[in-house]
Each structure stands twice: as structure tokens, then as C-alpha cells.
Amino acid sequence: MRTDWRLIGLLFLAGLFAAAQFAKIALTLQDLGAIYDGAALPFAVSAVSVAGIVFGVTAGMIVAQFGPRNVLLSALLVASILSISQAFLPSFQLFMALRLVEGFSHLAIVVAAPTLMAALSSPRDVSVSMGLWGTFFGVGFAGSAAVIPLLDGPSQVYVAHGAFGLALFAALWSLLPRGAVRGHWQGDIIARHVAIYTNSRLLAPALGFLWHTIIFLGLLTFLPGVLGEWTGPLLPLLALAGTFGAGWLARWIAPKTVLLVGYTLTVAGLAIALIASASFQVWVVMAVFVAIGLVPGASFANVPALNADPADQARANGAIAQLGNIGTAASTPLFAAAVVFGFKGLAAVAIAVSLIGFAFVWFIHRKIAKSA
């Protein structure tokens, strides 16, 4: 088969829409503060993560059961309606309720879209598609940061976001092929969680991704305050280059190898940065962020590499969503405790987490190789 790059591009845009579900609130917090004075507004940003932490694997089961096309289209439609509803700026309690429900649509998009991208890519191009998907959050957040200042307040932002989702819904509804392969939901939810987390091929991509989310968010949050605020916009862009590059590398190198290289270079680079002079240290850290970016691209490429069945790919993507949200939730408190020791504290924690990530990736792939 030949890769349908038109559909790959549209599905990537769905990823940007999902990233904007976070960005549209994070980048309008100041305006919302004037409207909802005294409210716990940061929770309006993180509310979307709650669904991923609790129901990530369940979303993978639902996508496998009902098909990624149906789930994605339903999620885009619901998310668009919710975003437009938020534009009316209702009471904070209702606003938060809308955000919590929006979290389920976000979860459905980030599980169904990469599953479809893999299914619509040729074997040669699938790793490139997954590397592209791995950049969706960074690109979506950067794009939102460029567009939102052009709009007049939160209401316009949320309406524009909803309109974007409706346009994607219309395009994908007419272009996405029907009849995607579905799996079967057998047993209760707890049994299905156990089945996924005891299946090395389904779990391996998520394990690689978990430790990355802890490192990436923590360093991205606290390093600019240590190295200089000017590094803030550059670090995620460098990581994006590594993420997309991982997809290309995975055409010739097994994704598990790219994962292990990413963690190894992160450890080596941060160790060098610890002993480098202050003027050289920042440049070493920038190179490290390219290596950090290899991990998510390789993790997503690992899904189709280890799982040929689209239903299994959906389950693996659900595990990625769940463990990724858990890693994100754990990251900030961990690195907030480390930053009191300056760069040395941040680097030491990142090195330790990277070594743990390397060990988990190595052991689970060794188990897969033995069972082959």
C-alpha cells in the first residue's frame, strides 16, 4: 500500500487540535483570572489530564472495540461543541465540568488518531508517521501561542478552537475509509487492564514514554529559570527536532534501539553538563534536548513495530496515554523538590530517571525477544 499523506496530515491536525485543548486555557489564564476571580484556574488546565490518568487504557479498549474512525469523529464533534460552549463563559463550576468532559474527548483523539495514522501508512513510512505524531503536542502548543494573541479574548479563542474541530470533523468524515479492523472487548475493565499491562508488546511503548514525560516536563519547567529565560522557547523546539528525527531513524534502526540511544545520550550529555563551565553548560543542555526528543518519536514508532493488529495498536496507544499522563502529573513535584539544588539537582534527577527508563526499556524488550 502507499501512504496517504493527505490523511496523515489531517490526522496530525487533529493532534494539534488536541494539544490546543490544553493551550487554549493555559494561554488565556490571565484573562480568565479577571472573569473567575479567586477560582482555582490552574485546575482548569490540568482537568483534561484526569481522564487520561484514570481511563487511558479504557480508551484504548473502546477504540479497539468500536474502531478508530468512529471514535475519532465522535471525539472531534463532542470536543468542538464543548469548546464553543466554554465560549459563553458560564459559572466556574460549569466551566470546570465542561473541561472534565473535554478530557475524555482529548483522550479519545490521542488514542484513535495515531492508530489511524499507522493503519494508513506503508510499512516503510509508518515510523515517519509516528515520529510526526510524536511532535503534535509541542507543535500544537507553539501554533496556539502564535494564533491566540491575534484573537480578542477567551470567547473568541474557544469559538475558533471549536470551529477548527468542526472543520476537521467534516474533512475526516468524508475522507477517512470505513471498515477499520476492530477487536473484541472481553472481560471486565480490571481484567482488560491486567491483560494489557502484562502483555510486553502492548506495554513496551508506554514504558519508554513514561520516563520521558517525567524528564521532559520537569526540565522544560525549571531549566529556563536556572540557565536563562531565553532558553525557554528553544528547548522544546530542539526536542521536536529529535522527535521527528526519531521517526526517520526508525526506518532503518529498530525503535527500541533509538529509545535506548535517546536515554543513553541524555545521561551522557547531562553528566558532561555537570562538569562543564557555565558558559558551555547551556549549549550541552541544548544538545541533550535533541536526544530527549528521540524518546517519544521512538515510543510511538514502537507501537506498530511491536503490534501488527490495529486493535492492539489502539490498546498500546491507550497505555501510552495513561502512563504519559501519570508521568506528567509526577514530573513537576519531583523536579520542584530538585530545583532547590540548582542545575545539579535537576540534572541528577533527570539522569536517575533516564537510567530507570533505559533499564525498563532494555528488560522488557529482552523479555519480548525471549518469547519470540
C-alpha positions as CSV (number, residue, x, y, z in Angstrom):
1,M,0.0,0.0,0.0
2,R,1.0,3.6,-0.5
3,T,0.9,6.1,2.4
4,D,-2.0,8.6,2.1
5,W,-0.1,11.7,3.2
6,R,-3.2,13.8,2.8
7,L,-5.0,11.9,5.5
8,I,-1.8,11.7,7.6
9,G,-1.7,15.5,7.5
10,L,-5.3,15.8,8.5
11,L,-4.9,13.3,11.4
12,F,-1.8,15.3,12.5
13,L,-4.0,18.4,12.5
14,A,-6.4,16.5,14.8
15,G,-3.4,16.1,17.1
16,L,-2.8,19.9,17.0
17,F,-6.5,20.4,17.9
18,A,-6.0,18.0,20.9
19,A,-2.9,19.9,22.0
20,A,-4.8,23.2,21.8
21,Q,-7.3,21.7,24.3
22,F,-4.5,22.4,26.8
23,A,-3.1,25.5,25.2
24,K,-6.3,27.4,24.9
25,I,-6.7,27.5,28.7
26,A,-3.0,27.8,29.6
27,L,-2.6,30.8,27.3
28,T,-5.8,32.6,28.4
29,L,-5.3,32.1,32.2
30,Q,-4.7,35.8,32.8
31,D,-8.0,36.8,31.1
32,L,-9.9,34.0,32.8
33,G,-8.5,35.3,36.2
34,A,-10.3,38.6,35.6
35,I,-13.5,36.7,34.9
36,Y,-13.3,33.9,37.6
37,D,-11.6,35.9,40.3
38,G,-10.3,33.7,43.1
39,A,-11.0,30.5,41.3
40,A,-8.5,27.6,41.2
41,L,-7.8,28.3,37.5
42,P,-4.7,26.1,37.1
43,F,-7.0,23.1,37.6
44,A,-8.9,24.2,34.5
45,V,-5.7,23.3,32.6
46,S,-4.9,20.0,34.3
47,A,-8.6,18.9,34.3
48,V,-8.1,17.4,30.8
49,S,-5.4,15.1,32.2
50,V,-7.6,13.5,34.7
51,A,-9.4,11.4,32.1
52,G,-6.0,10.2,30.7
53,I,-4.7,9.1,34.1
54,V,-7.8,7.2,35.0
55,F,-9.2,6.0,31.7
56,G,-6.2,5.8,29.3
57,V,-6.2,2.1,28.8
58,T,-10.1,2.1,28.8
59,A,-9.9,4.5,25.8
60,G,-7.6,2.0,24.0
61,M,-10.2,-0.7,24.6
62,I,-13.0,1.5,23.3
63,V,-11.1,2.4,20.2
64,A,-10.3,-1.3,19.6
65,Q,-13.9,-2.2,20.1
66,F,-15.7,0.5,18.0
67,G,-13.0,1.4,15.5
68,P,-10.7,4.4,15.5
69,R,-12.7,6.2,12.7
70,N,-15.9,6.2,14.7
71,V,-14.2,7.2,18.0
72,L,-12.1,9.9,16.4
73,L,-15.0,11.5,14.6
74,S,-17.2,11.4,17.7
75,A,-14.5,12.9,19.8
76,L,-13.9,15.8,17.4
77,L,-17.6,16.6,17.3
78,V,-18.0,16.5,21.0
79,A,-14.8,18.4,21.7
80,S,-15.9,21.2,19.2
81,I,-19.3,21.6,20.9
82,L,-17.7,21.7,24.3
83,S,-15.2,24.3,23.2
84,I,-17.9,26.5,21.8
85,S,-20.0,26.1,25.0
86,Q,-17.0,27.3,27.0
87,A,-17.0,30.5,24.9
88,F,-20.2,31.6,26.8
89,L,-18.0,31.7,30.0
90,P,-20.6,30.1,32.3
91,S,-20.1,29.7,36.1
92,F,-16.7,28.4,37.1
93,Q,-18.3,25.1,38.3
94,L,-20.0,24.5,35.0
95,F,-16.8,25.6,33.1
96,M,-14.8,23.0,35.1
97,A,-17.4,20.4,34.3
98,L,-17.1,21.1,30.6
99,R,-13.3,20.8,30.9
100,L,-13.6,17.4,32.7
101,V,-15.8,16.1,29.9
102,E,-13.5,17.6,27.4
103,G,-10.7,15.4,28.8
104,F,-12.5,12.3,27.6
105,S,-12.6,13.7,24.0
106,H,-9.0,14.6,24.2
107,L,-8.1,11.1,25.3
108,A,-10.1,9.6,22.5
109,I,-8.3,11.7,19.9
110,V,-4.8,11.0,21.1
111,V,-5.5,7.2,21.1
112,A,-7.5,7.0,17.8
113,A,-5.5,9.4,15.6
114,P,-2.1,7.6,15.9
115,T,-3.9,4.3,15.4
116,L,-5.3,5.5,12.1
117,M,-2.0,7.1,11.1
118,A,-0.3,3.8,11.4
119,A,-3.1,2.0,9.5
120,L,-2.9,4.4,6.6
121,S,1.0,4.3,6.3
122,S,3.0,1.9,4.3
123,P,5.4,-0.3,6.3
124,R,8.3,1.9,5.1
125,D,6.6,5.1,6.2
126,V,4.9,4.1,9.4
127,S,7.8,5.1,11.6
128,V,7.9,8.5,9.9
129,S,4.2,9.0,10.6
130,M,4.7,8.0,14.2
131,G,7.6,10.4,14.5
132,L,5.5,13.1,13.1
133,W,2.7,12.3,15.6
134,G,5.1,12.4,18.5
135,T,5.6,16.2,17.8
136,F,1.9,17.0,18.0
137,F,1.8,18.5,21.5
138,G,4.8,20.8,21.0
139,V,3.8,21.9,17.6
140,G,0.2,22.4,18.7
141,F,1.2,24.4,21.7
142,A,3.5,26.6,19.7
143,G,0.9,27.1,17.0
144,S,-1.6,28.1,19.6
145,A,0.8,30.6,21.1
146,A,1.2,32.2,17.7
147,V,-2.6,32.4,16.9
148,I,-4.2,33.2,20.3
149,P,-2.7,36.7,20.6
150,L,-4.4,37.6,17.3
151,L,-7.9,36.8,18.8
152,D,-9.9,39.1,21.1
153,G,-10.2,37.3,24.4
154,P,-11.1,33.8,25.6
155,S,-14.5,33.6,24.0
156,Q,-13.1,34.1,20.5
157,V,-10.3,31.6,21.2
158,Y,-12.7,28.9,22.3
159,V,-15.1,29.5,19.3
160,A,-12.1,29.4,16.9
161,H,-10.9,26.2,18.5
162,G,-14.4,24.7,18.1
163,A,-14.6,25.8,14.5
164,F,-11.3,24.2,13.8
165,G,-12.5,21.0,15.2
166,L,-15.7,21.1,13.2
167,A,-13.7,21.7,10.0
168,L,-11.6,18.7,10.8
169,F,-14.7,16.6,11.6
170,A,-16.2,17.4,8.2
171,A,-12.9,16.7,6.3
172,L,-12.2,13.5,8.0
173,W,-15.8,12.2,7.9
174,S,-15.7,12.4,4.1
175,L,-12.2,11.2,3.6
176,L,-11.4,8.5,6.2
177,P,-12.0,5.0,4.9
178,R,-14.7,2.9,6.7
179,G,-14.4,-0.6,7.9
180,A,-11.3,-0.3,10.1
181,V,-10.4,-3.6,11.9
182,R,-11.9,-3.9,15.3
183,G,-11.1,-6.0,18.3
184,H,-13.3,-7.5,21.0
185,W,-13.7,-6.3,24.5
186,Q,-13.7,-9.5,26.6
187,G,-13.9,-9.4,30.4
188,D,-14.4,-6.5,32.8
189,I,-12.3,-3.3,32.8
190,I,-9.9,-4.5,35.5
191,A,-9.3,-7.7,33.6
192,R,-8.5,-5.8,30.5
193,H,-6.1,-3.5,32.3
194,V,-4.3,-6.6,33.7
195,A,-4.2,-8.1,30.2
196,I,-2.6,-5.0,28.7
197,Y,-0.1,-4.4,31.4
198,T,1.0,-8.0,31.4
199,N,1.5,-8.1,27.6
200,S,5.0,-6.9,26.9
201,R,4.3,-5.9,23.3
202,L,1.4,-3.7,24.4
203,L,3.2,-2.2,27.4
204,A,6.7,-1.6,26.0
205,P,5.9,1.6,24.0
206,A,4.2,3.1,27.1
207,L,7.1,2.2,29.4
208,G,9.5,4.0,27.1
209,F,7.2,7.1,27.0
210,L,6.5,7.2,30.8
211,W,10.0,8.2,31.9
212,H,10.3,10.7,29.0
213,T,7.3,12.6,30.2
214,I,8.8,12.9,33.7
215,I,12.1,14.2,32.4
216,F,10.7,16.5,29.6
217,L,8.1,18.4,31.5
218,G,10.3,18.8,34.6
219,L,13.3,20.1,32.8
220,L,11.2,22.3,30.5
221,T,9.5,23.9,33.5
222,F,12.6,24.6,35.7
223,L,15.7,24.8,33.5
224,P,15.0,28.2,32.0
225,G,15.0,29.7,35.5
226,V,18.4,28.2,36.1
227,L,20.1,28.6,32.7
228,G,18.4,31.7,31.5
229,E,14.8,32.5,30.4
230,W,15.9,32.9,26.8
231,T,16.3,29.1,26.6
232,G,12.6,28.6,27.3
233,P,11.4,28.8,23.7
234,L,14.4,27.0,22.3
235,L,14.4,23.8,24.4
236,P,11.0,22.4,23.2
237,L,11.9,23.2,19.5
238,L,15.1,21.2,19.9
239,A,13.2,18.3,21.4
240,L,10.8,18.4,18.4
241,A,13.7,18.1,16.0
242,G,14.8,14.9,17.9
243,T,11.2,13.5,17.9
244,F,10.7,13.9,14.2
245,G,14.2,12.7,13.6
246,A,13.5,9.5,15.6
247,G,10.7,8.6,13.1
248,W,13.2,8.8,10.2
249,L,15.8,6.9,12.1
250,A,13.3,4.1,12.9
251,R,13.1,3.4,9.1
252,W,16.5,1.8,9.3
253,I,17.0,1.2,13.1
254,A,14.7,-0.6,15.4
255,P,12.6,1.8,17.5
256,K,13.8,0.1,20.7
257,T,17.4,0.9,19.7
258,V,16.5,4.6,19.1
259,L,14.9,4.6,22.6
260,L,18.0,3.2,24.3
261,V,20.2,5.6,22.4
262,G,18.0,8.5,23.5
263,Y,18.2,7.6,27.1
264,T,22.0,6.9,26.9
265,L,22.7,10.3,25.2
266,T,20.6,12.0,27.8
267,V,22.6,10.5,30.7
268,A,25.9,11.2,29.0
269,G,25.0,14.7,28.0
270,L,23.8,15.7,31.4
271,A,26.9,14.2,33.0
272,I,29.1,16.3,30.8
273,A,26.9,19.4,31.5
274,L,27.5,18.8,35.3
275,I,31.3,19.2,34.9
276,A,31.2,21.8,32.1
277,S,31.8,25.5,32.6
278,A,28.8,27.7,33.0
279,S,29.3,29.2,29.5
280,F,29.5,25.8,27.9
281,Q,26.9,24.1,30.0
282,V,23.9,25.7,28.3
283,W,25.0,24.5,24.9
284,V,25.4,21.0,26.1
285,V,21.9,21.1,27.6
286,M,20.5,22.2,24.2
287,A,22.1,19.2,22.5
288,V,20.7,17.0,25.3
289,F,17.2,18.2,24.4
290,V,17.6,16.8,20.9
291,A,18.4,13.4,22.5
292,I,15.5,13.7,24.9
293,G,13.3,14.3,21.9
294,L,14.3,10.9,20.3
295,V,12.3,9.0,23.0
296,P,8.7,10.0,22.2
297,G,9.2,9.6,18.5
298,A,10.7,6.1,19.0
299,S,8.0,5.2,21.5
300,F,5.2,5.9,19.1
301,A,7.1,4.2,16.3
302,N,7.4,1.2,18.6
303,V,3.6,0.7,18.7
304,P,3.2,-0.6,15.1
305,A,6.7,-2.2,15.2
306,L,5.6,-4.5,18.0
307,N,1.9,-4.8,17.2
308,A,0.6,-5.5,13.7
309,D,-3.1,-5.7,14.6
310,P,-4.7,-2.2,14.6
311,A,-6.8,-3.2,17.7
312,D,-3.6,-4.0,19.6
313,Q,-2.2,-0.7,18.4
314,A,-5.2,1.1,19.9
315,R,-4.6,-0.7,23.2
316,A,-0.9,0.2,23.2
317,N,-1.8,3.8,22.4
318,G,-4.2,3.8,25.4
319,A,-1.4,2.6,27.7
320,I,0.8,5.4,26.3
321,A,-1.9,7.9,27.1
322,Q,-2.4,6.6,30.6
323,L,1.3,6.3,31.6
324,G,2.1,9.6,29.9
325,N,-0.5,11.4,32.0
326,I,0.8,9.8,35.1
327,G,4.3,10.8,34.2
328,T,3.2,14.4,33.6
329,A,1.4,14.5,37.0
330,A,4.5,13.2,38.8
331,S,7.0,15.4,37.0
332,T,6.5,18.8,38.4
333,P,6.5,17.9,42.1
334,L,9.6,15.8,41.6
335,F,11.6,18.5,39.9
336,A,10.3,21.2,42.1
337,A,12.0,19.4,45.0
338,A,15.2,19.1,43.0
339,V,15.4,22.7,41.7
340,V,16.4,24.0,45.2
341,F,19.8,22.4,44.5
342,G,20.1,24.3,41.2
343,F,21.2,22.8,38.0
344,K,22.9,19.9,39.8
345,G,19.7,18.9,41.4
346,L,17.7,19.0,38.1
347,A,20.4,17.1,36.2
348,A,20.8,14.4,39.0
349,V,17.1,13.6,38.9
350,A,17.0,13.6,35.1
351,I,20.0,11.2,35.0
352,A,18.4,8.9,37.6
353,V,15.0,8.8,35.7
354,S,16.8,8.3,32.4
355,L,18.7,5.3,33.8
356,I,15.5,3.8,35.1
357,G,13.9,4.4,31.7
358,F,16.8,2.7,30.0
359,A,16.6,-0.3,32.3
360,F,12.9,-0.8,31.8
361,V,13.1,-0.5,28.0
362,W,16.1,-2.9,27.9
363,F,14.4,-5.5,30.2
364,I,11.0,-5.5,28.5
365,H,12.5,-5.8,25.0
366,R,14.7,-8.6,26.3
367,K,11.6,-10.4,27.5
368,I,9.9,-9.8,24.1
369,A,13.0,-11.3,22.3
370,K,13.0,-14.4,24.5
371,S,9.3,-15.0,24.0
372,A,9.5,-14.6,20.2
